[in-house]
């Protein structure tokens, strides 16, 4: 292949005798040849027998290990002879790179630029120019190239300007892979914007970490007015009266909470109840006695 960028670093050639792996005159398997730029892609098999053990002439040929992206063909060349005796056999192995289609498509955005000639250069991976294409306005052109990776660059962007318009080019310098037997397309867009207008906005897409949920939007709260400090309430102690005092002169209505472990509360309450009952009984008895005395008189 003449495409040095797509050329493999080496190829492997095997020798066949009557269609089988060949053996040398000592009966040992013949090693394959590895051809590369270091040996100028040439090699030789030596110490080969001309006939089999029973005297039958051996027919030699070669085969090449498969090279990705290439098809190979083997041609038997005329043998080297000394009279009727064949001294050497010669073969030529040719590798042809499989090809694909590369389409360059030009798009123009805006009301101008449709009458401008745009030129594109196609380079292989080694930086060698393989073709050049010129497209007027919008359009496309397809070329056939060996399978490989290419760079498509618009070269006359500076000459494609239009007075009173700003121009922005996208897609120039892109790398594109052409597969054997298929088509690849490189699209380059020129956008023209009047100088008194803003260029079209650029959309930026931010991707969240797939392993983390999207962060919620910040929550904004308005400041709350400060409240005046409230006086501290004294703690309720054991034994303090729980109730409501209507006025300072009135009696407190409520009950007294007993202290922890105070077992005399019930006794005091019972004593107060008993004393009250005795006083009432004494009062009633006195009144009745006085009434009887009045009746006697």
C-alpha positions in Angstrom: 0.0 0.0 0.0 1.2 3.5 -0.8 -0.7 5.0 2.1 2.1 5.1 4.6 -0.1 6.2 7.5 -2.4 3.2 7.1 0.4 0.7 6.3 1.0 -1.9 9.0 4.3 -2.1 10.8 5.0 -5.6 9.6 3.5 -8.6 7.8 4.0 -12.3 8.3 4.6 -14.7 5.3 4.5 -18.5 5.7 5.9 -21.1 3.2 3.7 -24.0 2.0 4.8 -27.2 0.4 2.1 -28.9 -1.6 -0.4 -26.8 0.4 1.0 -27.8 3.8 3.4 -26.3 6.2 6.8 -26.7 4.6 9.8 -28.5 6.1 13.5 -27.9 5.2 16.0 -30.4 3.9 16.6 -31.5 7.5 13.0 -32.2 8.1 12.4 -29.2 10.4 9.5 -26.8 10.1 10.3 -23.7 8.1 9.9 -20.6 10.2 7.7 -17.8 8.9 9.2 -14.6 7.6 8.4 -11.2 9.2 8.7 -8.4 6.6 9.0 -4.7 7.6 10.7 -1.5 6.6 13.9 -2.7 8.3 14.4 -5.5 5.7 12.8 -3.5 2.9 9.9 -5.8 2.9 11.9 -8.7 1.5 12.9 -12.1 2.8 13.9 -15.6 1.7 13.3 -19.2 2.7 16.5 -21.4 2.5 17.7 -25.0 2.6 14.6 -26.4 1.0 14.3 -29.8 -0.7 13.3 -29.9 -4.4 11.5 -33.3 -4.1 9.8 -35.6 -1.6 11.4 -38.8 -0.3 9.9 -40.7 -3.2 11.3 -38.2 -5.7 8.1 -36.3 -6.4 8.7 -32.6 -7.2 7.5 -30.3 -4.5 5.2 -27.3 -5.4 5.9 -24.3 -3.2 3.8 -21.3 -2.5 3.4 -18.6 0.2 0.5 -17.2 2.3 0.2 -14.0 4.3 -1.4 -13.7 7.7 -4.5 -11.5 7.6 -3.8 -7.7 7.9 -6.7 -5.7 9.1 -8.1 -3.2 6.6 -6.2 -4.9 3.7 -6.7 -7.5 1.1 -3.7 -9.5 -0.1 -2.8 -11.2 -3.3 0.1 -13.6 -4.1 1.8 -13.7 -7.5 4.3 -16.5 -8.4 7.2 -15.0 -10.3 9.5 -16.8 -12.7 11.9 -19.1 -10.8 15.7 -18.6 -11.0 17.2 -21.4 -13.0 20.6 -22.8 -13.8 19.8 -24.5 -17.1 16.9 -26.8 -16.4 17.5 -26.7 -12.7 15.4 -24.3 -10.6 17.6 -22.6 -8.1 15.0 -20.3 -6.4 11.3 -19.6 -6.4 10.1 -16.0 -6.2 6.7 -14.6 -5.1 5.2 -11.2 -4.9 2.7 -10.4 -2.1 0.7 -7.2 -2.7 -1.5 -5.6 0.0 -4.3 -3.3 -1.1 -6.0 -1.1 1.5 -9.7 -1.5 1.7 -11.4 1.7 0.9 -14.4 3.7 2.1 -16.3 6.9 1.2 -15.6 10.3 2.8 -18.2 13.0 2.4 -17.5 16.6 3.1 -20.7 18.6 3.7 -20.8 22.4 3.9 -23.6 24.3 5.6 -24.1 28.0 5.7 -26.3 29.7 8.4 -27.5 33.2 7.6 -28.7 35.2 4.7 -25.2 35.5 3.1 -22.3 33.3 2.2 -24.2 31.2 -0.4 -22.0 32.5 -3.2 -18.6 32.0 -1.5 -16.2 29.2 -2.5 -15.1 27.1 0.5 -11.9 24.9 0.2 -11.2 21.9 2.4 -8.0 19.9 2.8 -8.1 16.2 3.8 -5.0 14.9 5.6 -4.2 11.3 6.7 -2.8 10.4 10.1 0.8 10.9 8.9 -0.1 14.6 8.1 0.0 13.9 4.3 -2.5 15.7 2.2 -4.6 13.1 0.3 -7.1 15.4 -1.4 -8.6 18.9 -1.6 -12.2 19.8 -2.2 -13.9 23.1 -3.1 -17.6 23.6 -2.5 -19.5 26.8 -3.5 -22.0 27.8 -0.9 -23.9 24.9 0.6 -23.3 21.5 -0.7 -21.3 18.3 -0.4 -18.7 16.2 -2.2 -17.7 12.5 -1.7 -14.3 11.0 -2.4 -12.9 7.4 -2.1 -10.1 7.0 0.4 -8.3 4.0 2.0 -9.9 3.0 5.4 -8.3 5.0 8.1 -8.5 8.3 10.1 -8.5 11.6 8.4 -8.6 15.3 9.3 -10.9 17.7 7.4 -10.0 21.4 7.6 -11.5 24.5 5.9 -8.5 26.4 4.6 -10.0 29.7 3.3 -12.0 30.8 6.3 -10.3 34.2 6.1 -11.3 34.6 2.4 -14.9 33.7 3.1 -15.8 36.8 5.1 -18.6 39.0 3.9 -18.6 42.8 4.5 -20.5 44.0 7.6 -21.0 40.4 8.8 -19.2 38.4 11.4 -18.4 34.8 10.6 -18.0 31.8 12.9 -16.9 28.4 11.7 -17.6 25.1 13.5 -16.4 21.6 12.6 -13.2 22.6 10.9 -10.2 20.5 11.8 -12.3 17.5 12.9 -10.9 14.0 12.8 -13.1 11.3 11.2 -12.7 7.6 10.8 -13.5 5.9 7.5 -14.4 2.2 7.7 -13.8 -0.1 4.8 -16.8 -0.4 2.7 -18.8 2.3 4.5 -19.2 6.1 4.3 -18.3 8.8 6.8 -19.5 12.4 6.7 -17.7 15.5 8.0 -20.0 18.6 8.3 -18.6 22.1 8.6 -20.9 25.1 9.3 -20.2 28.8 8.7 -22.6 31.1 10.6 -22.9 34.7 9.3 -24.3 37.4 11.7 -24.7 41.1 11.0 -22.2 43.2 12.9 -25.0 45.1 14.7 -26.5 41.9 16.1 -25.2 39.5 18.8 -24.0 36.1 17.6 -26.3 33.2 18.4 -25.9 32.0 21.9 -23.8 29.0 22.8 -25.7 26.4 24.7 -23.8 24.8 27.6 -25.0 21.5 29.0 -23.8 20.6 32.5 -24.0 16.9 33.4 -24.5 15.8 37.0 -22.3 13.2 38.4 -24.2 9.9 37.5 -23.4 8.6 41.0 -24.9 11.6 42.7 -28.4 13.1 42.6 -28.8 16.6 41.2 -28.3 19.3 43.8 -31.6 21.1 44.7 -31.9 24.8 43.9 -30.8 27.1 46.8 -33.7 28.1 49.1 -33.8 31.9 49.9 -35.6 32.9 53.1 -36.5 36.5 54.1 -35.0 37.6 57.5 -37.5 37.5 60.4 -37.9 40.5 62.8 -36.2 40.0 66.1 -38.5 39.4 69.1 -38.0 41.2 72.4 -36.6 39.0 75.0 -39.1 37.5 77.4 -38.5 37.5 81.2 -37.5 34.2 82.5 -40.1 32.3 84.4 -39.0 31.0 87.8 -39.2 27.2 88.1 -42.0 25.7 90.0 -40.7 24.3 93.3 -42.1 21.4 95.3 -44.7 22.5 97.7 -45.7 25.7 95.8 -49.4 26.5 95.5 -50.7 25.9 92.0 -53.7 28.1 91.2 -55.0 31.5 90.3 -55.0 34.6 92.6 -57.9 36.9 91.7 -56.8 39.8 93.8 -54.2 40.4 96.5 -57.0 40.6 99.1 -58.7 37.4 98.1 -57.9 33.9 99.1 -55.8 31.7 96.9 -57.8 28.9 95.3 -55.8 25.8 94.6 -54.0 23.0 96.2 -50.6 22.6 97.6 -48.2 20.2 95.9 -46.6 18.0 98.4 -42.9 17.6 98.6 -41.3 14.4 97.5 -41.4 11.9 100.4 -43.8 14.1 102.5 -46.3 11.6 103.9 -47.9 14.0 106.5 -50.0 15.8 103.9 -52.9 13.4 104.1 -52.9 13.5 107.9 -53.0 17.3 108.0 -55.9 17.4 105.6 -57.8 14.8 107.6 -57.1 16.8 110.9 -58.4 20.0 109.2 -61.6 18.2 108.1 -62.2 16.7 111.6 -61.6 20.0 113.4 -64.1 21.7 111.1 -66.7 19.0 111.8 -66.2 19.3 115.6 -66.6 23.1 115.5 -69.8 22.8 113.5 -71.2 20.1 115.9 -70.4 22.3 118.9 -72.2 25.3 117.4 -75.3 23.3 116.6 -75.3 21.8 120.1 -75.0 25.3 121.7 -77.9 26.7 119.7 -80.1 23.7 120.6 -79.4 24.0 124.3 -80.1 27.7 124.3 -83.5 27.0 122.7 -84.5 24.4 125.3 -83.7 26.9 128.1 -85.9 29.5 126.5 -88.7 26.9 126.2 -88.5 26.1 129.9 -88.9 29.7 130.9 
